[in-house]
Amino acid sequence: MPSLTKLKSVRSRLGGNNFLLTVTISMFVLMYLVGMVVYEQQNFGTMQTFFNMLMDNAGLIIAASGMTLVLITGGIDISVGSVVGVVCMMLADLMENKGMGAYPAIFLVLVFGIIFGAVQGWLISYLKLQPFIVTLAGLFFARGLTAMISVEQIAITNEHFLGMAHKSIKVFFGAVVNKRGIKLYPFVHPNVIIALVAMLSVWYICRYTKFGRSLFAIGGNEQSALLMGLNVKRIKLLTYTLNGFLAALAGVAFCLNTVSGFVEQARGFEMEAIASAVIGGTLLTGGVGTVIGTFFGVLIKATIETFIRCDGTLSSWWNKIVLSALLCFFIVLQSVFTYIKNKKNQSI
Amino acid sequence: MNNTVKTKFQDILRKPLFLPLFALGLMLIINVIITPSFFKISIQNGVLYGYLIDIINRGSELCIMAVGMTLVVASSRGADISVGAVAAVAGAVCVRLLGSSYEAYAVPMIVAILLCLLAGALCGAFNGFLVANLKIQPMVATLILFTAGRGMAQLISAREIGDKMVPGQILYVRMESFKNIGGYLPHIVVPTPVFIAVAFVLITWLILKKTALGLYIQSVGINPKAVRLVGINSTLIIFLTYVFCSFASGLAGLIAASRIYSSDANNIGLYMELDAILAVALGGNSLAGGKFSLAGSVIGAITIQALTTSLYAMGVTADQLPVYKAIVVVLIVAIQSEELKRWRVQWKVRQQKLKEAA
């Protein structure tokens, strides 16, 4: 019976860990199609709208990729939003008040991110403190640090930085012909390139390196990973350090969008990053997750944002509430999913 | 002789409330050095006035929240990080119900207060359902309200501008008697929040002591599975602690709203989640659940308020405050950590060996 084996193989491919990813991707496609029909007047279907979604969320793509790494090990990092905020403020302060060039400033904030991540990672892996407490303290520390640098908003006027922020890179497909008959190519800003490169590197690390496989082993069962001979502490430390670096990079990408630094910047960003990863099928209990899913999680969040913008009558708070509801839905889904899985294992 | 003094001293050191009290004492001593008039209390305009009064007055919300948080930590081995946002929601509900314009007070004050507390308890029921019934890690489950809560509070704080209801406004109350909750009752010199906090802590303490609930909560925190086998409904206990914690946050939100006489969705309960967790940790409670001490948490909350007040006195602004608190949290949690204890024991053993060798 070939049809049955085929059905079985489809089932096994859909079942298990791919199930959540499948739900996510179909949800995104569905939402996007609905958007194309409902908001056709607002050009929802054009390529440029899609690229705008990427441009607006370049920072989130990077931060959520880093978050995926941390979640796979079974940890969590809720300090990324504050790190993004402090990085923006540091960039603005270094360039505007200290007169530093754009590249040295970016280099410095990336180093800051690495150190910040390493300290958190050390506390979590070597002192065995709860990741949540440590990163909650990190959240408040970085937010306070932002206020210490300046409570006023600083706008960035550095030419190099502005050049980088506003440079348009043409994409040679999906062109639209406007009323005058001129072909308009869609464009992206450089931060999208940074984001995609960061995301693909994380994907590569997860899939093809020893370090990446160790992450899954630790998330699956830390005890057995230890017995297997993995240096769990060092790998965890490295993960949080890498995440600190990615959070700082996300801050740079975010800053390229906002070109300013102020105290309240990127508040709630950590939730968006966690939500994107969770919606993309990363299990909060660790051991399961892919960056591709996270990418679709970000796209779903961006689609909701675009809906709200196209609608025009809803206030921006709805954005956070809808995203939280979605996060809640996926967490509950995961919980049910894990419950069924455990029950199956028990029956065997 | 010398030995008995030494053992007595060690006994005192081992008392569970020693460290919290020591921290509080240290804080007070530092304060006296900075401001010599620290312990001075006088009566001005018919009310008590002074640093100490200020600390217990401003610290009442934190006290209430810390008591709720203690139970959550004890039962579920994780903290509720949505307390600040829940306080904002409760404050917004109360002020919105009291009326958002000059014309009419929509409901009597008592109804507004009850519904505001109910709103807090409902938030807690949501958190509790996720944690207790769906077995989601406490901090992840409460993360949802941590971010969504302020958005909800903004939506609730809507006011009629023109013909449309515009959300995200700062609503003002136009009812003089509402001020009493966060201010002073007529002819009484002690601020009302202190009474509310004392009553709240006492009632909680009595409920936990006179019924077996306190014991249940401790045992659920130590081993939920064993408790389940004994026949106690651990799910219900955890659920109840979350409802209680959010109810406490609602009460704190009510006091905060009354204090500023308006609803400010962005600032009510801001940074309170860290303070509440810090109070629990400072009070000598382990963040890994199990045994707890309400008195410790209350002392912890007062210590934090003393720290906040003295940092303000030193010219630190409200925005910068989290930096210092974050450092304190990490230090306390690090000192409590098992790993550090293990290192210390190892170090002692090594020293002993060196001594023997020499």
Interface residues (C-beta under 8 A of the other chain):
Chain A: I76 I78 L123 Y126 L127 K128 L129 Q130 F132 I133 V134 L136 A137 G138 L139 F140 F141 R143 G144 L145 T146 A147 M148 V151 V263 G268 M271 I274 L284 T285 S315 W317 W318 N319 K320 I321 S324 A325 L327 C328 I331 V332 S335 V336 Y339
Chain B: G78 A79 I81 L130 L134 K135 I136 Q137 M139 V140 A141 L143 I144 L145 F146 T147 A148 R150 G151 M152 Q154 L155 P167 G168 Y271 E273 L274 I277 L287 T317 D319 Q320 L321 P322 V323 Y324 K325 A326 I327 V329 V330 V333 A334 S337 E338 E339 L340
